[in-house]
Structure formats: C-alpha cells, structure tokens
Amino acid sequence: MTQARQQPTGDVQGTSPDDHEAEQQARTPEPQARTPQPEARTTEREAQPSSASAADAPPRRRTWAGFTVDGAAALVTWLVATPLAVLLAWWADLDPFTVAGVVMPVGVGALAGGILLAVALRRCTDVLMGIAMGVYAAWIALTMATTLHGTPYGYGMLAGDAGRFVAQANKYMYTSASADSFVKGLPSEYPPLYPWIVGHVARLVDKPAWQLFGEMQIVVMSLAVVLAYVFWRRLVAAPVAFALVGLAPLVFREPSKDYEFVALLVYAPWVIMTFAGLPRRRGGLHWLPAGIIGGLLVLTYQAWLMFSALGLLALIVLTLRVVPSKGRYLLHLVGVAVTAFVVSSWYVIPLVSTMVTGGQNRLSDFWMSGSIVDRPVVFPFLQPTVVGLITLVGLLGMVWYRRTTFWAQPLLLIVAGCYAYRVLFLLRTAYDNHTGYLQYTETLIGMVLLTAGVLTTVEAGPGLWRRLRATTTAPAGAAAPPVGPSVAPAGPWSAGRVRGPERAVLVTAVAALVAYAGMQGWVDWVPGPRGIRDSVKAAGGVTRGTDAHAEPLPDGSYPRFAPPAQYLHGWMPVEPIEKAVEKRLGRDARPVVLSYDQRLFAFLPWYGYTATDRVSANSLLRWDDRYAELQKLSRVTDPAQFAKASQATAFGPIDVFVLKRASGNRYRWKDVFFPAKAFDPAVFDVQRVPSNAVVVVRRP
C-alpha cells in the first residue's frame, strides 16, 4: 500500500479495476529488449499505450476537472490576455484594410513569441508551454478583433451560411426548443447549439443577435486551441500538445465556422480517450464525461462523427478484442452512448420524429463543390508543401506504430473511415447527385494526418537524434545504433526533462512551425485584398473578413471601414420593410414572410414561408413542395381568389410578401412571378421600398 501511494496515477474520476491491473503491470520491470511477447500483443500493448512511448504523457497530478497545471495556466492566460488583446485592437483604432491594420497583429505576435522563445531556450517548463498556448490563443483573438474593428458584423456573408445562423439565433431569442432558421414550428436539421447560445445571450444582454456573432467568433476560435490543449495534455507531454494544437491553422482557418473548428480540434483526442480502451491513469475518460462531450459534439457539428463512423466501429471491434475486461468496456460504451443521446436529445428527437411523421425533401447535399471534381480522392501527403511533408510522415507513422502506441491505430482508423465515406458518396453522387458533403472529409483527413505527423516525429525523433549524434561523434567505421520503435526512449517528453541541444532544437522547431501555421491562418483571418486602402497591388483575395465590412447596415449605410465600392454587397432595405410592416401589423408582430432575400431574417425575428436558397434549405421544410405551392399561387390572377389562396396554402398563410419589381407590372420571387393586379388593395397594403423592392402586407 505504501508503494502504491508513492506512485502518482494522475487519476481524475477515480481508479477503476482496469487501472489497478494497469498499475500492477506498470510495477513489473520491463525487460531490456522491447520485442513483444505473443500474449502481450492481446493485452498490454494494444489495450493501453506503451510505457516506453515517446509521446506518452508521464503520470502526473491534475487539478480540478482534469486540468494539468499547465492546462490551467493556458486557460488563465487566455482569460487575462484575450480581453487585453481586444482592448488593444479598440485602442489602436486601425483601419483593417490598411497596411498598418493588417500587420499590427503580426508585430505584436512576433514580439510576444520572441520573448517566450527566449525564455524557453533558457528554461522550458510545462507551465511555460501552457502560458505560450494561452498567448497563442490571445493572438488569434487579437488578429480577429483587429479585423472586425469598425463593423457590428462577424465573419461571413449574411446571404450565406453566416446569415442562416444569425436567423436561427433570432429564433432562439424567443424559444429554447430546436428551431429552424426560417419556418415556424420546424426543428433544426443543422446542429443548433452554437446559434442557441448566441440567441440566449442576445436576449440576456438585450442586444440584437446579429451584433454578437463577431464577439462569439473571437471567443470560440481562440478558446478552441486552449480546450484542445487541455484535451491533448491528458495523453501527451506539453511540447507535443502545443505542437498538435498550434499547427491546426494549417488545415482549418475558417473563422465564420468557428464551431466546426472547436469540434475538429477536440475530436481526435476525444476518440482516443473514449474508444481506445485506455485506463484513466493513461488519459482514458470515464463514460460520463466522454458521453457529455460526445453529445456536445452532436449538438455542435456532428459531421466529423458521421464521416469517420466506419472507422470508429472498426476501432470499437478491435479494442473489444484486446481489452482485459470486455464486459466493462461494453458497459462503458453503453454509458457513453446513452449519455450522448440524453445530452443531444432535445435536438435529435424532434428531428427524427419530424422526419418520420412529416417527411423530408433532402436537397442541401445537392450543392456541388468544385473540390469534388478537383480532388475526388484527396492525397494531402503527396503535396510538395510543409503540410504535405508532415502528413506524409503521419501516414507512415500511423502504419508503422499501429501496434506499439496508443494513438496510431485510432488515428489510422479515423482516416480510413473518412476515405471509405468519401468513396461511398462518390458512388452515390454518380447515382443520384447526393454528395453527402463528402468534400468536407478533406478537413478531417488533413487534421488527423497532421496530428499523426507530429506524434510520429515525437516517437521516432529521439532515436534519430541519437543516431545523428552517434554518426557525427563516433570513430570512423563504428556502427550507428538501430532506429525504430523498438528503441524509443522510455522517458516522457515533458518540457522540463529535455535538456541541452535537444531542448534547443525541439523548442526552436516547434516555435518555427507554430509561427508558420499562425501566419497561414492570418492570411484568411484578416480582410483582403490585404492593405488595399494603401496599395494598388494588394496581396490576397476577398476573405470572410472582407464580407464583415462589405455588408450594408439595416438603414442602407455601411460600416465605418467599408472596403472600396467593387467589394460592397447590395442593400437589403430592412429598415423600410420593417416600418412598412409595423405600420399595418404593429411593432411586436412576427408575420410569416415570403422574402426574396434571406438577410431579412438575420435582422428581424420574423418567420419565413420558405428558405430562399434551395440547396441550403432544411430538409424538413420540403422546399420543392413549397415551391410548387408558390408556382400554383402565381397562376391565380383573380384578386379575391388570390387573397383566399395565399391565406390557405398547403403550408399555411403568407402574411407579408417582400418581392422584387419586374417588368410587365409583375412582382418576382426568384423565378416565380406574381401579377401586381392579384394583390387587392382592399386586402393588401402595397408599398415600394428601395432596391427595386415592394412590400405587400395583408391587412388584419
């Protein structure tokens, strides 16, 4: 018992019987040769990470809720530094389309990074790595805050995905139930957690939801790297976790999809901790937190689960074959599944129920991305780039180390599952044009390969370094020591244990790669063309940050630092439309509106009769059927009949029409034309508004 107390287990949720067995195995000295025995292949070597793995995290004490001390340091640093970064952007008051506005975050980041690098070269500790992670996260916040300075909008176009999310957040200001962005009474098909949070915060602070998305994106994008660092620190040493997270912008740097970013960063470590059979002293998760995280992933962005589902199933089967207690592992899986279902049930149950009882018309995956024909099957590891090199190392490492490390087999199966999904939906696309969003598998494949590249380097690096030193210092003719997983060092790569030239090389390499990754993210985080206000030949193209300044305000004016005219978006006359409707229906009215532009719903919490864009519509609203109803209605020319028909369509009444004026005394919604004479003045108020639009309001 005394010996057991002296060995820190790093347990978070308590010690399970599996943990006791693992501790007993850990107390048994390993033989000098690491050649596996046949029986070990089905127990220790695959049921838990090799104790001699270079990527293994050492047993360590944790603070509350599983945070390592450096993980807590990363979070505290982020909490302190991020508000300061936002204040710096506000104080500097720079036009983000000038050279000064573009390079300011780079200068600040280089200064902060240089100071941290100098300290790390002298004395690198795990806590310092945590602080550096928090500073890196705050730098992301600074870059985004500088970009969004002077505009109330977040990244992205209100006419695209960002606008649909804002419209959904407007609905959540008035309900907690799952809700569609447009149509009243329909649950959301897209994961609703992100707009749900924005909508409730907007209601709490009494501020329009569309004015909160910029702040939300800054918080989520920067916090994502801190959360991922905390997740990885349960499995690997601090420098390794820092590299794994810091390189993420090489693969994903879309700030308007910040919810996808956080789900992507935590997905791989969650899979390893939940399904790879690790005891909790080695980073495995108890079924309750694992299930809660799984449910939150479903609510945030479930595509990563969907893309790799076949790989996860294979991982579960292979793990079940080697775990010491199959019954305990099965109970763990049941606990994870039930908990995840309970957490996500307020979204999943209404969605499935409506699909079964109300039918669906799935159209959103008819959208054809150019990447599908450019790269039907993706090979990021064959690109002559930094990313290509790292991912090639990752691919080879996953295959080479799949039986000797805790990480290689799970990551390999995630990638294999994504490739299987991609091939299946290439065939499905050829059959009926349903892509299954296969183009997005490229992001998860790239992220997992990048992760494996870092872990492979960590695993093989010490042996290669010793061989290099032996080659340069040994007498001529002396044989170099062998290299491979069989000679991987037993000591963990914690920051405090790497000394001398090894530490200088490790710290410098990680700092250089993370700085490079951050600059790749910076390219897409700042508005483009970069520095266009000062330079004729500006660099880069239009970005999501440009869109944040190019969108008109409801009254038709533009944000303070609007880009040149050729980049501006047209005005959706929200304020005149709102006044026309309020004049007849009152200030608190929430009518059902047929609008030619979805941006109306990003500003106003009104309901839509249907979505404007066919291939982005909720499957449950049955877009084609509603479109057929509108075509049928457009053929009614008698005013009395039109008034009755528009109030009793198959999908309910239309209270307000917001249409474009067209030739021939007609009003247009997409390619559906309504005769102006059909709108009886005794039943409808008709008012022209700017942007060649007309508002038709049914009298109460």
C-alpha positions, 0 to 999 in steps of 0.5 A, a space after each residue: 500500500 505504501 508503494 502504491 501511494 508513492 506512485 502518482 496515477 494522475 487519476 481524475 474520476 477515480 481508479 477503476 479495476 482496469 487501472 489497478 491491473 494497469 498499475 500492477 503491470 506498470 510495477 513489473 520491470 520491463 525487460 531490456 529488449 522491447 520485442 513483444 511477447 505473443 500474449 502481450 500483443 492481446 493485452 498490454 500493448 494494444 489495450 493501453 499505450 506503451 510505457 516506453 512511448 515517446 509521446 506518452 504523457 508521464 503520470 502526473 497530478 491534475 487539478 480540478 476537472 482534469 486540468 494539468 497545471 499547465 492546462 490551467 495556466 493556458 486557460 488563465 492566460 487566455 482569460 487575462 490576455 484575450 480581453 487585453 488583446 481586444 482592448 488593444 485592437 479598440 485602442 489602436 483604432 486601425 483601419 483593417 484594410 490598411 497596411 498598418 491594420 493588417 500587420 499590427 497583429 503580426 508585430 505584436 505576435 512576433 514580439 510576444 513569441 520572441 520573448 517566450 522563445 527566449 525564455 524557453 531556450 533558457 528554461 522550458 517548463 510545462 507551465 511555460 508551454 501552457 502560458 505560450 498556448 494561452 498567448 497563442 490563443 490571445 493572438 488569434 483573438 487579437 488578429 480577429 478583433 483587429 479585423 472586425 474593428 469598425 463593423 457590428 458584423 462577424 465573419 461571413 456573408 449574411 446571404 450565406 451560411 453566416 446569415 442562416 445562423 444569425 436567423 436561427 439565433 433570432 429564433 432562439 431569442 424567443 424559444 429554447 426548443 430546436 428551431 429552424 432558421 426560417 419556418 415556424 414550428 420546424 426543428 433544426 436539421 443543422 446542429 443548433 447549439 452554437 446559434 442557441 447560445 448566441 440567441 440566449 445571450 442576445 436576449 440576456 444582454 438585450 442586444 440584437 443577435 446579429 451584433 454578437 456573432 463577431 464577439 462569439 467568433 473571437 471567443 470560440 476560435 481562440 478558446 478552441 486551441 486552449 480546450 484542445 490543449 487541455 484535451 491533448 495534455 491528458 495523453 501527451 507531454 506539453 511540447 507535443 500538445 502545443 505542437 498538435 494544437 498550434 499547427 491546426 491553422 494549417 488545415 482549418 482557418 475558417 473563422 465564420 465556422 468557428 464551431 466546426 473548428 472547436 469540434 475538429 480540434 477536440 475530436 481526435 483526442 476525444 476518440 482516443 480517450 473514449 474508444 481506445 480502451 485506455 485506463 484513466 491513469 493513461 488519459 482514458 475518460 470515464 463514460 460520463 464525461 466522454 458521453 457529455 462531450 460526445 453529445 456536445 459534439 452532436 449538438 455542435 457539428 456532428 459531421 466529423 462523427 458521421 464521416 469517420 463512423 466506419 472507422 470508429 466501429 472498426 476501432 470499437 471491434 478491435 479494442 473489444 478484442 484486446 481489452 482485459 475486461 470486455 464486459 466493462 468496456 461494453 458497459 462503458 460504451 453503453 454509458 457513453 452512448 446513452 449519455 450522448 443521446 440524453 445530452 443531444 436529445 432535445 435536438 435529435 428527437 424532434 428531428 427524427 420524429 419530424 422526419 418520420 411523421 412529416 417527411 423530408 425533401 433532402 436537397 442541401 447535399 445537392 450543392 456541388 463543390 468544385 473540390 469534388 471534381 478537383 480532388 475526388 480522392 484527396 492525397 494531402 501527403 503527396 503535396 510538395 508543401 510543409 503540410 504535405 511533408 508532415 502528413 506524409 510522415 503521419 501516414 507512415 507513422 500511423 502504419 508503422 506504430 499501429 501496434 506499439 502506441 496508443 494513438 496510431 491505430 485510432 488515428 489510422 482508423 479515423 482516416 480510413 473511415 473518412 476515405 471509405 465515406 468519401 468513396 461511398 458518396 462518390 458512388 452515390 453522387 454518380 447515382 443520384 447527385 447526393 454528395 453527402 458533403 463528402 468534400 468536407 472529409 478533406 478537413 478531417 483527413 488533413 487534421 488527423 494526418 497532421 496530428 499523426 505527423 507530429 506524434 510520429 516525429 515525437 516517437 521516432 525523433 529521439 532515436 534519430 537524434 541519437 543516431 545523428 549524434 552517434 554518426 557525427 561523434 563516433 570513430 570512423 567505421 563504428 556502427 550507428 545504433 538501430 532506429 525504430 520503435 523498438 528503441 524509443 526512449 522510455 522517458 516522457 517528453 515533458 518540457 522540463 526533462 529535455 535538456 541541452 541541444 535537444 531542448 534547443 532544437 525541439 523548442 526552436 522547431 516547434 516555435 518555427 512551425 507554430 509561427 508558420 501555421 499562425 501566419 497561414 491562418 492570418 492570411 484568411 483571418 484578416 480582410 483582403 485584398 490585404 492593405 488595399 486602402 494603401 496599395 494598388 497591388 494588394 496581396 490576397 483575395 476577398 476573405 470572410 473578413 472582407 464580407 464583415 465590412 462589405 455588408 450594408 447596415 439595416 438603414 442602407 449605410 455601411 460600416 465605418 471601414 467599408 472596403 472600396 465600392 467593387 467589394 460592397 454587397 447590395 442593400 437589403 432595405 430592412 429598415 423600410 420593410 420593417 416600418 412598412 410592416 409595423 405600420 399595418 401589423 404593429 411593432 411586436 408582430 412576427 408575420 410569416 414572410 415570403 422574402 426574396 432575400 434571406 438577410 431579412 431574417 438575420 435582422 428581424 425575428 420574423 418567420 419565413 414561408 420558405 428558405 430562399 436558397 434551395 440547396 441550403 434549405 432544411 430538409 424538413 421544410 420540403 422546399 420543392 413542395 413549397 415551391 410548387 405551392 408558390 408556382 400554383 399561387 402565381 397562376 391565380 390572377 383573380 384578386 379575391 381568389 388570390 387573397 383566399 389562396 395565399 391565406 390557405 396554402 398547403 403550408 399555411 398563410 403568407 402574411 407579408 410578401 417582400 418581392 422584387 419589381 419586374 417588368 410587365 407590372 409583375 412582382 418576382 420571387 426568384 423565378 416565380 412571378 406574381 401579377 401586381 393586379 392579384 394583390 387587392 388593395 382592399 386586402 393588401 397594403 402595397 408599398 415600394 421600398 428601395 432596391 427595386 423592392 415592394 412590400 405587400 402586407 395583408 391587412 388584419 
